[in-house]
């Protein structure tokens, strides 16, 4: 028996009061992605080593504990996994940076991956 990766998209109407927090979380996701991108590229360039999602998770360990960081460690781990999967899928040593500045022409839409076990839904 083999397990299949299953992605579910959860659509919720977000109240305006949550927009600022979610934007901050999306910026942090971009920070983790860009860190993975730079670190992975450097490892390939300097040591000819392709870092796995697990390797990147070890290197980002503790980010969620930093002052003011809103995203939890499961989200950081998921970003690392998604980065490694995308780099492998597109067969590139380096992917495009994720841009948080909404004024930029290269702006990346906000994205916050959650692991199912980390989700909590409160009434309403």
N, C-alpha and C positions, 0 to 999 in steps of 0.2 A: 504494500500500500504506500502510495507516495502523497506527500502533502502539497497542495497548490497554494501559491501566494494569492491572497484574496484582498482586493482593495475595495472598500466601500466608501462612497461619498455621502457624507451627512450634510444635508442642507438645513440650516436653521436661519430664521429671521433674526438678525442681530440688532439689538436695540442701540440707538445712538450712543448711549452711555458706555457701551462696550467697545465702540470703534477705536478709541484712543489706545486702549490696552491691547487690542488685537493688532493694531498697526505697529505698536512697540514690539510685540511678539514676532511679527513677520520680519521686522528689521533684525531681530536677534537670530532668527532662522537664517537670514541672508549672511549674517556675520559668521555663523558656524559653517555654512556652505562655502563661503569665500576662504575661510581658514583651511577647510579640507582641500579646497582647490589649490591653494598656494603650497600647503604642506605636502600634498600628494605629488604635485609637479616637481617640487624640490627633491623629494625622495627618488623620483624617476630620473631626474637630471643628474643628481650627485651620486646616487648609489645603485641606479638601475633597478630600483625596488618598487613594485606596484603595491601600495598600501591597500589593504582590504577595509571593508566597512568596520570590522572588528578592531583593526589597527587604529583607524581614525577615532573610534569610540574611546579607546584608551588615551589617545592624545587630547581629547576634548573633555575628559573626565574632570569634573569640578566646575565647569563653566556655569552650570545652572545654580551653583552655590554663590556665585559672585554677587556683590551688592547690586541691587536694582534689576537683576535679570529675572524676567517673568516666566520664561519657558522652563519646563522641568527636564530632568535627565532623560525620560523616555523620548521626548521630542528631539533632544540633541542626538540621541542614539539613532533615531529614525532618519534624521537628516544625513548622518554619516553613512547609513546603509543605502539611502537613496542616491547619495553622491557617488559612492563606489559602483552602484548598479548602473547609473547613467554613464559614468566614465567608461565602463566596460562595454556597455551597449553601443556607444558611439565610437569606440576604439580610439579614444583621444587621450593624450597625456594630460591635457588641461582643458577644462570646460569654460564657458563664458561666465564672467563674474555676475553675481546677482546684485542689481542696483536698487538701493532703497529710496533714493531721491526721486520723488514723484515728478519733479520738474525736468528730469533727464529724459532724453529721447530713448535711452536704453533701459528705462525703468522696468523692473520685474514686478509682475503682479504679486500681491501679498500671498503667502503660502505658509501654512503651519501644519505640519504632519503630526498626528497624534496616534499613539499606539492604543488599541482598543482597551487594554487593561487600565490605561491612565485616564480614560474619559469618565466624567461624572456629569450627569444631567440633573439639574435641580428644577423643581416644578416651575414651569414657565420660563 
